[in-house]
Amino acid sequence: SSEEIIDATNVPKRWGRSLLTNMVSKKIINSSKGKGFYFLRKELSFWEFYILVEENTLKDEIGSLEKTDDVNIKNYKNILLKIGLTVQEEMKNIKI
């Protein structure tokens, strides 16, 4: 279930729900009542995932990211700040 995925990954709940919805809309995963989520794509690089999902998710949530004291959100913002060209190249080589 979405709650189990969000809890297991320590992703902020609001962002996690938005991310799962975007992953379904980008046909990375599918959702089925009573069965939960499952992958539709066998192989995906971290960079492909980021391009497909992350930017849209952040656009949806950027306002709430600025207005919260949630530790997971602060940690996530710090991670995003550290991403540079070298990291992007590495992301292209990581299969998820």
N, C-alpha and C positions, 0 to 999 in steps of 0.2 A: 504494500500500500504506500501511498505518498508519505504518510506520517512515518512509517518505518524507514523509508529511504532517507527522509529529511533528518530524522533522529540519528540514524547510523552515520551520516556524513557530516553532522554538525553544521549544516548549512542553515542560515537564518530562514525561519519557516515561510515568511512571505516571499522571499526570494526563491526558495526551493519550489514552492507551488508554481510560481511564474516560470521557473526554469523547466519544470516537468511539462507544463502546458506548451511552452515553446518547443521542447524536444518532440512532443507529439505532433505539433503543427509542421515541423520541419522533417517529419517522417524518420526520425532517428529511433524513436520508441513508439509503441502503441499502448493504449490503455483499454482494458476490458473489465467491466464490472464483475466483481467477484474473483477475478484472476489477477488483478494488479497490472503492473507494467512489464513489457518485454521488448527486447531489442528487435528492430527491423533491419538494421544495417549490421553486417558481420564485422566490418573493419572501418575504423574512423580515426584519423589522426587528431591529436588534441587541438591542433590549429584549425582543422576543418570544423571541429565541434565549436570552437570559439567563434569562428566566423558565422556559422549557422545560427547559433543560439545566444551566445553571451552578449553580443552588442545589443540585440533586441531586448534581452532581459534587463540589461542595465538601463536602457532608455526608459523602460517601464518603471524601474525602481529607483532611479537616481534621486528623486526628491525625498523618498523615505530613507535613503542611505544617509542623507545629510541631517536628518531630524531625529536620530535615535542614539541611544547609548549602548545598544546591544553589542556585546563583546565579539560575537561572531561576525557581525557586520563591520566592526572596526578592523578586525583581523583581515577580513576579505578586502576592504579598501586598501589596507597596507600592502597586501599581495599585489593588487592591481597597479599600485604606484611603482612597484619594482619591475614590472614587465617592460622589457626593452627589445631591441632588434635581435640580440643574441637569444633571448628567451623565445621569441617568436620562431626563430629558425629551429630551435630545439623542439618546440611544440609541433612543428611540421613532421618531425621524425618519430614522435610518440604515438603509438597505436593504442586506441582505447576500445 
